[in-house]
Amino acid sequence: MTFCIGIKTNAGLVGLSDTRITSGTETTTSKKVFTVNREKHSFFIMTSGLRSVRDKAITYFTEVIEEQDHNFNKLYKAVNEFGNQVKRVAKEDKEYLEEAGFSFNLFSIIGGQLEDDKETKLYLLYPQGNWIEIRKGTPFVIIGNSGAGNPVMRRSMSFEDSLDYALKCAFLAFDATRISANDVDYPIDTVVLENDNYHIVEKRFEQKQLEHISAFWNNRLKEAIRELPTEILEEAFHDLPFLTKS
C-alpha cells in the first residue's frame, strides 16, 4: 500500500509520500514522487498502485516532456497527457496483469504551476485517465491508505492555512497512517511549491529526524484526553461502586 497526500492552500502546494514498496512478503524502499522543474514549468506526480505500471507510465511521459514541453502552458494539459500515457500502458499491460490476478489501479496526485496558470493547481488522476481538480472546499487529497489520515486532515486543515501548517498536518496524517498500517513507512519525501515561484523544493526525511515530533504529538493527545470536559460522561459510571479516573 501507499500513503501520498497533496494539499492546496492560498499560498501554494504541499505534497508528502511514504516510500514503502510491498511485494508479497518482501518490502523495499523506493521514491514515489516524480518532479519537473523547468522555466515556468514546475509540477510533481505522486502515485499509488502497481509499481510496474507507474514506472512505465512515467517513462513514457518523460519522453513526451522532453520532446513536447513547449506544448504545455497549463497544468491540466500536462495532466491530460500523463493520463494518455496511463491509458497507453493499460492497452499494453492491463489484460495480462488481470490474467495474473493484479488490478490496474494507478491513482496519481499531480500538482504544480505552468506559465499560463494563474495559481498553483492540484489534480487527482484516476486509472481510467479522467481527473478532478482539488479546490478550496476540500483542499487536500490522499491516495493509497487514506483511512487514518483523512480524519486528521478534515479536523485540522483549511485552504487559508500556511504552507508550514499544511506540512505539519500532512506529517500527522502520515504518522497516523504509519501507526495504523504496516505497509506505510519511512523515509518520507516532501515537495513544496509556492504560487508563482516555479520551483519545487524536494526533501527526504528519515525516521530518526522526525520521531521526536511523533512522541510530542502522542503526549499532547494524551494530555488533551485527560483535560476533556467530560463531566456528563461520568454518568456512565454512576452505578459502579467506585469510579477510577485516568
Buried (B, 14 or more C-beta within 10 A) or exposed (E): BBBBBBBBBBBBBBBBBBBBBBEEEEEEEEBBBBBBBEEEBBBBBBBBBBBEBBBBBBEBBEEBBEEEBEEBEBBBEBBBBBBBBBBBBBEEBBEEBEEEEBEBEBBBBBBBBBEEBEEBBBBBBBBEBEBEEBEEEEBBBBBBBBEBBBEBBEEBBBBEBEBEBBBBBBBBBBBBBBEEBEBBBBBBBBBBBBBEEBBBEBEEBEEEEBEEBBEEBEEEEEEEEEEEEEEEEEEEEEEEEEEEEE
